Amino acid sequence: MIDFRSDTVTRPSMEMREAMACAEVGDDVYGDDPTVNSLQAYAAERLGFESALFTATGTQANLLAIMSHCGRGDEYLCGQSAHNYRYEGGGAAVLGSVQPQPIENEPDGSINLEKARAAIKADDFHFAMTRLLSLENTIGGRVLSLDYQRQARAFCDDHGLLLHLDGARIFNAAVKSNCDVTEITGHYDSVSVCLSKGLGAPVGSLLLGSKAFIDRATRLRKMVGGGMRQAGILAAAGRIALEQGPLRLFEDHDNANYLSAGLAGIPHLEINPDSTQTNIVYARCRTGEAEQLRSYLADQGILITAGDPIRFVTHLDVNRQDVDRLLGAIRHFYQS
């Protein structure tokens, strides 16, 4: 099967499998798994932070970040479309008693900072205390500009807020921005990075920040059941993903642009090719047959997620020939 549903569907390389099989391990809850420790030290240095924490998922990393920055009854500002608001089970509110204050995302994925300013609560016991602004980069495949992120940092400094980045696909953002990842991470108090979205690891994410912040996050990780014992087996693959994965992301972006151009030539689909910035492509089915298209493609050995719009994601297990096969199958569906 050719799978365009997400870049989370990638399978670990043979190099990763061999590294996992041979990984030196210890008990990470005691802090003595050498492979986990090596990954965390490398990640902190590579992304420009004091410390890092290996977590089971991006959802867990974001939850730990919000709970480490905010106390019970505090509030964080985020985008209406933010993953840690819409797609992570309300964990910050349910488990951390931290109130989200969503603000509508702009077309480029950013949050209007004047709207964010208006959403900050007054220092009054009627209101939750606003502690944190959380951004996402990339968001829906869109990249926040470096200038906007500089503005967000200054905004938080001016208003006494902390700044977190859900950077699940931060290396895609760095590739598109033609910059080193530290030019992005340098603006934030904390960053989460997914190792299994695009970078190719089978499992795992990282949370990065100051040593004191990561110490708090480590305590909370234990609280929510995230102590994984001999986790070096997973961290071994994560280290390879972090070292090698970013080097080939431009291929995914090229394939996504190629796919966008091809979809634009199919009259039954509505798409603006210029809106494709990284590895995520959106197209609307003018005839309302997204579910029928999904079923047809599955019969042809191609997986997509039906929706309005349909989302296609390119990744390391998809090549140019696979994209051509997808385009050919879609054309055949509408011609039959």
Summary of the structure (lengths in Angstrom):
residues: 336
radius of gyration: 20.5
end to end distance: 22.1
largest distance: 64.4
contacts: 1183
relative contact order: 0.17
helix: 46%
strand: 18%
